[in-house]
Amino acid sequence: MERLIREAGVKRFTFHCLRHHGASTLDNAGVPIGVTQKLLGHEQRQTTELYLHSISGSERAAMEIFEEIRSKSHINPHIKDETHPEQVS
């Protein structure tokens, strides 16, 4: 992971930051907290609530970097657009 971060030239982040990112993205998209709780494997809803509210400034910055990179990813052109079935991946 450290090598990939260095090669990408981004600020250091961990898989835990990505986990927070996924959880907050689901929360921001209106996914019920019970679904997010299940995906995260939390037994208690309160754990998920604390998890979602505990995102620090550095984690938010890392998530923003991740989103920026993802939006520029070379993978995006390979994702099949269901509105254009003739498109080949």
C-alpha positions in Angstrom: 0.0 0.0 0.0 2.8 2.4 0.9 4.4 1.9 -2.5 1.2 2.5 -4.3 0.6 5.7 -2.4 4.1 6.9 -3.1 3.8 6.1 -6.8 0.4 7.8 -7.0 1.9 10.9 -5.3 -1.0 11.2 -2.9 -1.2 11.9 0.8 -0.8 8.7 2.9 -4.0 6.9 3.7 -5.0 3.5 4.9 -7.6 0.9 4.0 -9.4 2.0 7.1 -9.8 5.5 5.4 -11.3 3.7 2.4 -13.7 1.8 4.7 -14.8 5.2 6.2 -15.1 6.6 2.7 -17.4 3.7 1.6 -19.5 4.1 4.7 -19.9 7.8 4.4 -20.6 7.6 0.7 -23.4 5.1 1.4 -24.7 7.4 4.2 -24.6 10.5 1.9 -26.5 8.6 -0.8 -29.3 7.8 1.7 -28.6 4.1 2.2 -30.3 3.1 5.4 -27.9 2.9 8.3 -29.0 -0.7 9.0 -27.7 -1.7 5.5 -24.4 0.1 6.1 -24.2 -1.5 9.6 -24.5 -4.9 8.0 -21.9 -4.2 5.3 -19.5 -3.0 7.9 -20.2 -6.0 10.1 -21.1 -3.9 13.2 -23.4 -5.7 15.7 -24.6 -2.5 17.2 -26.2 0.4 15.3 -24.5 2.8 17.7 -21.1 1.6 16.5 -22.0 2.5 12.9 -23.3 5.9 14.0 -20.1 6.6 15.8 -18.1 5.3 12.9 -19.8 7.6 10.5 -19.4 10.6 12.8 -15.7 9.9 13.7 -14.3 10.8 10.3 -11.4 13.2 10.9 -10.2 16.1 8.8 -7.2 14.0 7.5 -9.5 11.1 6.6 -11.9 13.5 4.8 -8.9 14.9 2.8 -7.8 11.4 1.9 -11.3 10.5 0.8 -11.4 13.6 -1.4 -8.1 12.6 -3.0 -9.5 9.2 -3.6 -12.6 10.6 -5.2 -10.6 12.9 -7.4 -8.3 10.1 -8.5 -11.2 7.7 -9.1 -13.0 10.2 -11.3 -9.9 10.5 -13.5 -9.3 6.7 -13.4 -8.5 4.8 -16.6 -11.1 2.3 -15.5 -14.1 4.6 -16.0 -14.0 4.2 -19.9 -14.1 0.5 -19.5 -17.3 0.5 -17.5 -20.2 -0.6 -19.7 -22.9 2.1 -20.1 -26.2 0.3 -19.9 -27.8 3.2 -21.9 -25.5 2.3 -24.8 -25.5 -1.5 -25.1 -23.4 -1.4 -28.2 -20.5 0.0 -26.2 -17.7 -2.6 -25.9 -15.6 -2.7 -22.7 
